[in-house]
Amino acid sequence: MQKNIQSDLYRYGGLTGSKGFLKGLRIPGFRYTYLLRKASTYKKYTPGWFFYSFLLNRYAYKYGFQIPSRTSIGEGFYIGHYGFVVINEKARIGRNCTIGPGVTIGQANRGKLKGYPTIGDNVWIGTNAVIVGNVRIGSNVLIAPNAFVNQDIPGSSMVIGNPCQIIPKENPCESYINFVLEPETIV
């Protein structure tokens, strides 16, 4: 099993191995992430790409997840619940990111923020949060539900509200991001 799929699977309650994989396929977030990872391993317009892209599109409609297969997402990606999740193809997401329902990670088409977000490692993004434009989210950041982020966020902080307010906090994601495989434990 690929190490990024293995890390994704482990985020869903510590599932491992073949039995864990079969259990994981029953979880919408992992099933979609698995198909996303598989579609991204094939070159465009090859038989494998067509097969996994077909399944990915099917589940995109079923679950409401709109994440293109070419999006750069680190290992340990976790989608918590059913609900619309929209991520721009050019956004970059680090390791062990948790996404809640209703999250939008999108581009800004004009102005000083024209571009796409870059999100660090160990970031928890709450329900209905919106991250837009050429912003950098540091590592170990908690973005509260319904927050609107359109500015850079330093690491080890919590973001709340609209407009967003940044609150420095040591280890804000403690107990929010669970079941994380360290890189050296992945076989």
N, C-alpha and C positions, 0 to 999 in steps of 0.2 A: 504494500500500500504506500502511496506517495506520502512524504512526511507532512505536507500541508494538509492533506485529507485526514491523516492520522491525528494531527493537532486539532483540526476542526471537529472531528468525531469526539475527541476527549473532552472538549468544551461542553458537550451535551451530557452532563452527569457523570463524567469519567468513563465513558464507554471506550472499550478497546477490543481488539481482536475481531474474529469473524462473527461471533455472536453479537458483539457490540455493534458491528457494522450493520448487520441485519436489523437490529433494533433501531439504529440511527436512521435507516432509510424510511422508517415509519414517522419520523419527525420532520415536518415540512421544512424547517430552516436548514437542517442538515441535508435533506434530500436535494434541495435547490442548490446549496453550496457545493455538494458533490458533483452535480451536473455542470455547474459553473466551472469547477476546477477541471473536469474532464474535457469540456468543450474548449477550454483555453489551452490544452496541451496539443491540440491538433492544428495544423495549418489550415487556413481558410480554404473552403471548397474541396476538402478531402472527404472521403466517405465517413470517417470518424467524426469530423467536424459537423457534417450534415446530421448524423445520427444524434449526437449530443445536443446540438443546437435546436433540433426539432423538439427533443424532450424538454430542454430548458425553456423554450418558448411556450410549450404546453403548460408547464408548471408556473411560469410567469403569470399567465392568465388565471390559473387556478388559485394561486396564493397571493397575487398582487405584488410580487417582487419584480422590480425593473432594474436589474443589474447586468450590464453587458458582460460577455465572457472575457473581453479584453481589458477589463478594469483591473488595475494593480491592487491586489488585496493580499496582505500578509497572512501567514498561517495562524490558526486559532480563531478564525472568523465565526461569529455567533449571531444568528438572527433569532431573537427571543420569541416572537409570536407571529401569528397571521397578521396581515395588515399591509397596506401599501408602503413599500420601501423603494425609493428612487435614488439611484446613485449614478452620477455622470460617468461615462466611460473613461474620461481622462483624470478623474480624481484618483488620488493615491492614498491607500489605507494601510497602516502598519499592522504589526502582530497583535493578536488577542484583543480585537475590537468587538464590542458588543453593540448591536443595533436594535432599537426598539421599533414597534410599529409606527407608521406614519412619518418616518424620518426621510428627509430630503437632503441629499448632498449634491449640490448643483453648481453650475457655472454662472458667472456674471458676464454679460456680453458687452459692457461698456463701463467707462469710468476707471477710477484708480484701482478698483478690485477686479478688473477684467481678468478672467482665468478660472482656475479650478482649485479646489481645496486639497491640501496635503495634511493627512492625519497621522499622528505618531502612534507609538505602541501603547497598549493597555489603556485604551480610551473607551469609556462607556457613554453611549449616546441615547438619551431617553426618548420616550414617546413624543412624536410630533415635533422633534427638534429640527431646525433647518440650519444648514451650514452652506453658505453661498459665497462664491468668488475666490480670488487668489489669496486665500488665508492659510496660515500654518497653525495647526493645532499641535501643541507639544505632547510629550508622552506623559502618561499617568494623569489624565484629565477626565473629569466627570462633567458631562453636559446635561443639565437638568431637562426634564420634560418641558416642551413648549418654548425652549430657548431659541433665539434667533442670533446666529453667530455670523458676523460679517467683519471681524477683525482678528488679528493674530492672538492666539491664546498661549501663554507660557506653560511649561510643564508643571506638574504638581499643583493644579488649581481646579476650582469648580466654577462652572459658568451657569448663571441663572438669568432668566428674564428676557424681555424684549423692550428696549435694546439690552444687549447682554451686559451683565456685570460680572467681573472676574474677581473671584475670592481665592486668594492663595490658601492652599490647604495641604498639609502633609498627608500623603497617601489617601486621596479622596475616593479611590475606587475600591478600597478595602471592603470585602464582602459583596461587592457588586460584580467583580470579574473573578469567577471561580474556575476550577479545573483547568489550570494552565500547565501545559507540558513545557518544560525547559528544553532548549535546543539539544542539550547533550543526552536527554532521555529518549529522544526519538530514534527508533531503529529503522 
